[in-house]
Amino acid sequence: MTDADFTFLRLLLQQRSGLSLTADKQYLAESRLGILCRRRGVADITALVSQLRLGRDRALENAVVDAMTTNETLFFRDRTPFELFREIILPERLAANAGSRSLRIWCAAVSSGQEAYSLAMMLDEAAALLAGWKIEIIGTDISTEILEKARAGLYSQFEIQRGLPIQMLLKHFEQRGDKWQVSQQLRGMVEFRQHNLLERNDHFGRFDVIFCRNVLIYFDVPTKAKVLELLAPRLVSDGAFILGAAETVLGLATPFACDPEHRGLYRRSAPAPQPRANATRSFQTGIEPLAGWRG
């Protein structure tokens, strides 16, 4: 790959997906795009870039973005966000939304779906408290290919072993040959849509909770700020926003601020109202911690 080709690819990825590919990642581009060239019958990366330069093949541009996007995820990844959801966020929403009896959750950059299905499993465990509620979980990703995997909910033994308690495997999955598939009930709880975080999202409506974990780390500072600015209007004023363990809004001009009482939890700039004590106590005494977790 020539320096000119790599410069073009870096600019294309930045514009199309926000991915900031640093100069020391040329080897990664050569490895991943080399595989793409072989799959599509293109002679080499130079020939691939020549096709991209014409600007006529959006499908090819999407394939390049797919190839360069990191889709690392697992069930109940990093535990803390899920503990926050069970112990803090859900009790708040039970109190705040008692009138509408609805709950909307957005998993942005959902990859192959494990985060969204993890939340669906937790909500299923709380079914008694949520009886009669309208629950929506929407998972989005820029990659159409990875979303097909998410919709199928079909995972290898290796993927299943990463973070999923055995009790939940037996309850919510069915074995399909050498793989495991999320139950039809849980798949019905999640809707997957293609979405680029750099694009407008007004049509999504507003959400009580937004998970946007482990994607900002791939963006430069201006792109991070832009993504957060686009996400903020989609969160209700007293909603909850979750970033990845290695991510923060510190140093960024955004409408989000750290919750002073709960590490890893972010709020809109306006302070969120406290949940009613009765709702919190009722929820916490009705649901046990996830089976297989060790505190």
Buried (B, 14 or more C-beta within 10 A) or exposed (E): BEEEBBEBBBEBBBEBBBBBBEEEBBEEBBEBBBEBBEEEEBEBBEEBBBBBEEEEEEEBBBBBBBBBBBBEBBBBBBBBBBBBBBBBBBBBBBBBBEEEEEBBBBBBBBBBBBBBBBBBBBBBBBEEBBEEBEBBBBBBBBBEBBBEBBBBBBBEEEBBEBBBBEEBBEBBBEEEEEBBBBBEEBBEBBEBEEBBBBEEBEEBEBBBBBBBBBBBEBBBEEBBBBBBBBBBEBBBEBBBBBBBBEBBBEEBEBBBBBBEEBEBBBBBEEEBEEBBEEBBEBBBEEBEEBEEEEE
